[in-house]
Amino acid sequence: MNILEIKNVNIYYGGKEVLREINIDVKKNEILCIMGPSGCGKSTLLSLINGFLTENGGEYTCLLYTSPSPRDS
């Protein structure tokens, strides 16, 4: 069972594409490390996962939160 699925997601800031066709599947009890140089999109990806950004194309499913989500309070 995947608790996080990101399929072909694109993120744009002001018309500029900053993440292109991102694909990630994280299964329950799996550990994921996001690494890369400054400015490569790590924080942007985490903002998408946390719900602070919305994707511009592609699919995003996150089962990390229970219902109601802590973000709803």
MODELLER restraints for C-alpha pairs under 7 A, 6 or more apart:
rsr = mdl.restraints
at = mdl.atoms
rsr.add(forms.Gaussian(group=physical.xy_distance, feature=features.Distance(at['CA:1:A'], at['CA:27:A']), mean=5.71, stdev=0.5))
rsr.add(forms.Gaussian(group=physical.xy_distance, feature=features.Distance(at['CA:1:A'], at['CA:28:A']), mean=6.40, stdev=0.5))
rsr.add(forms.Gaussian(group=physical.xy_distance, feature=features.Distance(at['CA:2:A'], at['CA:25:A']), mean=6.33, stdev=0.5))
rsr.add(forms.Gaussian(group=physical.xy_distance, feature=features.Distance(at['CA:2:A'], at['CA:26:A']), mean=5.44, stdev=0.5))
rsr.add(forms.Gaussian(group=physical.xy_distance, feature=features.Distance(at['CA:2:A'], at['CA:27:A']), mean=4.15, stdev=0.5))
rsr.add(forms.Gaussian(group=physical.xy_distance, feature=features.Distance(at['CA:2:A'], at['CA:28:A']), mean=6.15, stdev=0.5))
rsr.add(forms.Gaussian(group=physical.xy_distance, feature=features.Distance(at['CA:3:A'], at['CA:26:A']), mean=5.90, stdev=0.5))
rsr.add(forms.Gaussian(group=physical.xy_distance, feature=features.Distance(at['CA:3:A'], at['CA:27:A']), mean=5.53, stdev=0.5))
rsr.add(forms.Gaussian(group=physical.xy_distance, feature=features.Distance(at['CA:3:A'], at['CA:28:A']), mean=5.83, stdev=0.5))
rsr.add(forms.Gaussian(group=physical.xy_distance, feature=features.Distance(at['CA:3:A'], at['CA:62:A']), mean=5.83, stdev=0.5))
rsr.add(forms.Gaussian(group=physical.xy_distance, feature=features.Distance(at['CA:3:A'], at['CA:63:A']), mean=4.70, stdev=0.5))
rsr.add(forms.Gaussian(group=physical.xy_distance, feature=features.Distance(at['CA:3:A'], at['CA:64:A']), mean=5.90, stdev=0.5))
rsr.add(forms.Gaussian(group=physical.xy_distance, feature=features.Distance(at['CA:4:A'], at['CA:25:A']), mean=5.72, stdev=0.5))
rsr.add(forms.Gaussian(group=physical.xy_distance, feature=features.Distance(at['CA:4:A'], at['CA:26:A']), mean=5.08, stdev=0.5))
rsr.add(forms.Gaussian(group=physical.xy_distance, feature=features.Distance(at['CA:4:A'], at['CA:61:A']), mean=5.76, stdev=0.5))
rsr.add(forms.Gaussian(group=physical.xy_distance, feature=features.Distance(at['CA:4:A'], at['CA:62:A']), mean=4.53, stdev=0.5))
rsr.add(forms.Gaussian(group=physical.xy_distance, feature=features.Distance(at['CA:4:A'], at['CA:63:A']), mean=6.12, stdev=0.5))
rsr.add(forms.Gaussian(group=physical.xy_distance, feature=features.Distance(at['CA:5:A'], at['CA:24:A']), mean=5.75, stdev=0.5))
rsr.add(forms.Gaussian(group=physical.xy_distance, feature=features.Distance(at['CA:5:A'], at['CA:25:A']), mean=4.65, stdev=0.5))
rsr.add(forms.Gaussian(group=physical.xy_distance, feature=features.Distance(at['CA:5:A'], at['CA:26:A']), mean=6.58, stdev=0.5))
rsr.add(forms.Gaussian(group=physical.xy_distance, feature=features.Distance(at['CA:5:A'], at['CA:60:A']), mean=5.81, stdev=0.5))
rsr.add(forms.Gaussian(group=physical.xy_distance, feature=features.Distance(at['CA:5:A'], at['CA:61:A']), mean=5.09, stdev=0.5))
rsr.add(forms.Gaussian(group=physical.xy_distance, feature=features.Distance(at['CA:5:A'], at['CA:62:A']), mean=6.43, stdev=0.5))
rsr.add(forms.Gaussian(group=physical.xy_distance, feature=features.Distance(at['CA:6:A'], at['CA:22:A']), mean=6.71, stdev=0.5))
rsr.add(forms.Gaussian(group=physical.xy_distance, feature=features.Distance(at['CA:6:A'], at['CA:23:A']), mean=5.05, stdev=0.5))
rsr.add(forms.Gaussian(group=physical.xy_distance, feature=features.Distance(at['CA:6:A'], at['CA:24:A']), mean=4.95, stdev=0.5))
rsr.add(forms.Gaussian(group=physical.xy_distance, feature=features.Distance(at['CA:6:A'], at['CA:25:A']), mean=6.43, stdev=0.5))
rsr.add(forms.Gaussian(group=physical.xy_distance, feature=features.Distance(at['CA:6:A'], at['CA:59:A']), mean=5.91, stdev=0.5))
rsr.add(forms.Gaussian(group=physical.xy_distance, feature=features.Distance(at['CA:6:A'], at['CA:60:A']), mean=4.65, stdev=0.5))
rsr.add(forms.Gaussian(group=physical.xy_distance, feature=features.Distance(at['CA:6:A'], at['CA:61:A']), mean=6.50, stdev=0.5))
rsr.add(forms.Gaussian(group=physical.xy_distance, feature=features.Distance(at['CA:7:A'], at['CA:22:A']), mean=6.28, stdev=0.5))
rsr.add(forms.Gaussian(group=physical.xy_distance, feature=features.Distance(at['CA:7:A'], at['CA:23:A']), mean=4.56, stdev=0.5))
rsr.add(forms.Gaussian(group=physical.xy_distance, feature=features.Distance(at['CA:7:A'], at['CA:24:A']), mean=6.66, stdev=0.5))
rsr.add(forms.Gaussian(group=physical.xy_distance, feature=features.Distance(at['CA:7:A'], at['CA:58:A']), mean=5.64, stdev=0.5))
rsr.add(forms.Gaussian(group=physical.xy_distance, feature=features.Distance(at['CA:7:A'], at['CA:59:A']), mean=5.11, stdev=0.5))
rsr.add(forms.Gaussian(group=physical.xy_distance, feature=features.Distance(at['CA:7:A'], at['CA:60:A']), mean=6.44, stdev=0.5))
rsr.add(forms.Gaussian(group=physical.xy_distance, feature=features.Distance(at['CA:8:A'], at['CA:21:A']), mean=3.97, stdev=0.5))
rsr.add(forms.Gaussian(group=physical.xy_distance, feature=features.Distance(at['CA:8:A'], at['CA:22:A']), mean=5.08, stdev=0.5))
rsr.add(forms.Gaussian(group=physical.xy_distance, feature=features.Distance(at['CA:8:A'], at['CA:23:A']), mean=5.55, stdev=0.5))
rsr.add(forms.Gaussian(group=physical.xy_distance, feature=features.Distance(at['CA:8:A'], at['CA:58:A']), mean=4.64, stdev=0.5))
rsr.add(forms.Gaussian(group=physical.xy_distance, feature=features.Distance(at['CA:8:A'], at['CA:59:A']), mean=6.66, stdev=0.5))
rsr.add(forms.Gaussian(group=physical.xy_distance, feature=features.Distance(at['CA:9:A'], at['CA:20:A']), mean=6.48, stdev=0.5))
rsr.add(forms.Gaussian(group=physical.xy_distance, feature=features.Distance(at['CA:9:A'], at['CA:21:A']), mean=4.91, stdev=0.5))
rsr.add(forms.Gaussian(group=physical.xy_distance, feature=features.Distance(at['CA:9:A'], at['CA:22:A']), mean=5.02, stdev=0.5))
rsr.add(forms.Gaussian(group=physical.xy_distance, feature=features.Distance(at['CA:9:A'], at['CA:23:A']), mean=6.95, stdev=0.5))
rsr.add(forms.Gaussian(group=physical.xy_distance, feature=features.Distance(at['CA:9:A'], at['CA:55:A']), mean=6.06, stdev=0.5))
rsr.add(forms.Gaussian(group=physical.xy_distance, feature=features.Distance(at['CA:9:A'], at['CA:56:A']), mean=6.80, stdev=0.5))
rsr.add(forms.Gaussian(group=physical.xy_distance, feature=features.Distance(at['CA:9:A'], at['CA:57:A']), mean=5.60, stdev=0.5))
rsr.add(forms.Gaussian(group=physical.xy_distance, feature=features.Distance(at['CA:9:A'], at['CA:58:A']), mean=4.24, stdev=0.5))
rsr.add(forms.Gaussian(group=physical.xy_distance, feature=features.Distance(at['CA:9:A'], at['CA:59:A']), mean=6.16, stdev=0.5))
rsr.add(forms.Gaussian(group=physical.xy_distance, feature=features.Distance(at['CA:10:A'], at['CA:19:A']), mean=5.24, stdev=0.5))
rsr.add(forms.Gaussian(group=physical.xy_distance, feature=features.Distance(at['CA:10:A'], at['CA:20:A']), mean=4.62, stdev=0.5))
rsr.add(forms.Gaussian(group=physical.xy_distance, feature=features.Distance(at['CA:10:A'], at['CA:21:A']), mean=5.50, stdev=0.5))
rsr.add(forms.Gaussian(group=physical.xy_distance, feature=features.Distance(at['CA:10:A'], at['CA:22:A']), mean=6.75, stdev=0.5))
rsr.add(forms.Gaussian(group=physical.xy_distance, feature=features.Distance(at['CA:10:A'], at['CA:55:A']), mean=5.92, stdev=0.5))
rsr.add(forms.Gaussian(group=physical.xy_distance, feature=features.Distance(at['CA:10:A'], at['CA:56:A']), mean=5.24, stdev=0.5))
rsr.add(forms.Gaussian(group=physical.xy_distance, feature=features.Distance(at['CA:10:A'], at['CA:57:A']), mean=5.65, stdev=0.5))
rsr.add(forms.Gaussian(group=physical.xy_distance, feature=features.Distance(at['CA:10:A'], at['CA:58:A']), mean=6.67, stdev=0.5))
rsr.add(forms.Gaussian(group=physical.xy_distance, feature=features.Distance(at['CA:11:A'], at['CA:17:A']), mean=5.97, stdev=0.5))
rsr.add(forms.Gaussian(group=physical.xy_distance, feature=features.Distance(at['CA:11:A'], at['CA:18:A']), mean=5.73, stdev=0.5))
rsr.add(forms.Gaussian(group=physical.xy_distance, feature=features.Distance(at['CA:11:A'], at['CA:19:A']), mean=5.02, stdev=0.5))
rsr.add(forms.Gaussian(group=physical.xy_distance, feature=features.Distance(at['CA:11:A'], at['CA:20:A']), mean=6.79, stdev=0.5))
rsr.add(forms.Gaussian(group=physical.xy_distance, feature=features.Distance(at['CA:11:A'], at['CA:55:A']), mean=5.52, stdev=0.5))
rsr.add(forms.Gaussian(group=physical.xy_distance, feature=features.Distance(at['CA:11:A'], at['CA:56:A']), mean=5.47, stdev=0.5))
rsr.add(forms.Gaussian(group=physical.xy_distance, feature=features.Distance(at['CA:12:A'], at['CA:18:A']), mean=5.54, stdev=0.5))
rsr.add(forms.Gaussian(group=physical.xy_distance, feature=features.Distance(at['CA:12:A'], at['CA:56:A']), mean=6.87, stdev=0.5))
rsr.add(forms.Gaussian(group=physical.xy_distance, feature=features.Distance(at['CA:18:A'], at['CA:41:A']), mean=6.93, stdev=0.5))
rsr.add(forms.Gaussian(group=physical.xy_distance, feature=features.Distance(at['CA:19:A'], at['CA:41:A']), mean=6.66, stdev=0.5))
rsr.add(forms.Gaussian(group=physical.xy_distance, feature=features.Distance(at['CA:34:A'], at['CA:42:A']), mean=6.61, stdev=0.5))
rsr.add(forms.Gaussian(group=physical.xy_distance, feature=features.Distance(at['CA:47:A'], at['CA:53:A']), mean=5.78, stdev=0.5))
rsr.add(forms.Gaussian(group=physical.xy_distance, feature=features.Distance(at['CA:48:A'], at['CA:54:A']), mean=6.14, stdev=0.5))
